[in-house]
Amino acid sequence: MTKIGISGTGFIATGLYKRLQQDEEFTVSSVLTRRKPEDVVQIETMLLTNDIGKFVASADIIVECSGDVHHGTEVIEEAHRMGLPVVTMNAELQVTTGSYFIKTGYITEAEGDQPGCLAALNENVKAMGFNPIVYGNIKGFLNNNPIKSDMLYWAEKQGFTLDKVVSFTDGTKVQIEQVLTANGLNATIAQSGLIGPKSSNVEEGALILAGHQTGEAPISDFIICPQGPPGVFIAASHEEVQKNALATYKMGEGPYYTIGTSFHLCFFEIVKTLRRVVKGEPPLLTNGSDPLISAAAIAKRKLEPGDFISEGCGSFEVRGEAVKTALQPDHIPIGLIKDAVVKRPVAAGKILNISDLELPHSRALSIWKSLQTASEVR
């Protein structure tokens, strides 16, 4: 059996651990946690470790799903140093340091979260001869600046950590997901912050977004559709000669056709990507070796010198927004913000630049700076 090392002990990691307990192809070799093993109640204590070296040494494949950019970066670097392939369910990491790891070893985002589901759907759509126009994410609700009391209520109700609920609600997560989708599927964005139109159904929203695709590259975006399924969709064109056949198959009259997946099942679907790795197939989705889109940090309120931001994603100080790097070369990716101190005033709604914050040294920060330098050279 193939030995899987799981990095993380949150909702995704715990779910994957339980899923693999019932699998005949894979077994869990160890689970990496930063907590005290005795505090992790849903995973066998004997499998838990705080030692990255021991964790990596026991596995054939690493699954990085800690949700932490800085910790995950260190895990992947050690895994690649040992020659191990890495599967991630960590879009935040992918859009921050993921491109660096393309040249150091095997890395792929997993099917299950929206970017991976879009990548898998893209393979299917293209195999049928469709030409993607829009890579779309379906979101039911959005509030760019939610209040803490509301978020505490939903965190307790849904069983997620506060920062995760905030990032789901304020749009940070969907923006990051569509950044990864754009970079990985050779797409672009129509505007900073994406369009995110409201629609009564997926087909309507897909057509609205298709109308914003003006260049050669497809666009990556999302719709707000409270009645829509928790899935993804692709709006695509096809050859004119197939118009009647597609109408016969109830796909509509064209010129754009909407093909979707009505679910994304996160850790349940990671196993499909693990099988992909075992078969020696290429990565499902990466952030690309020269990404053109990034997830910038936007101030939710006026920030003053001395303000402390413990985490970027899921905070009440900043949120993430998709931007074209060429238009915002000095931006700070939201995934890099950790234990940061504001150095100068930043108005609400403004993009934070790297010079606006004092950031502690980290491997993730060093890698991101190296990626910026390499991009400037190219």
Secondary structure, DSSP 4 states (H G I P E B T S, - for coil): -EEEEEE--SHHHHHHHHHHTT-SSEEEEEEE-SS-GGG--SS-GGGEES-HHHHHHT-SEEEE----HHHHHHHHHHHHHTT--EEE--HHHHTTTGGGGGTTS-EEEPTTSHHHHHHHHHHHHHHTT-EEEEEEEEES---SS--HHHHHHHHHHHT--HHHHHHHHSSHHHHHHHHHHHHHTT-B-SSTT----B-SSHHHHHHHHHTT--SSS-EEEEEE-TTS-SSEEEEEE--GGGHHHHHHTT--SSS-EEEEES---THHHHHHHHHHHHTTPPPS----SS--EEEEEEESS-B-TT-EEEESTT-SSEEEEEEETTT-TTB-BGGG-EEEEE-S-B-TTPBPBGGGEE----HHHHHHHHHHHHHHH-
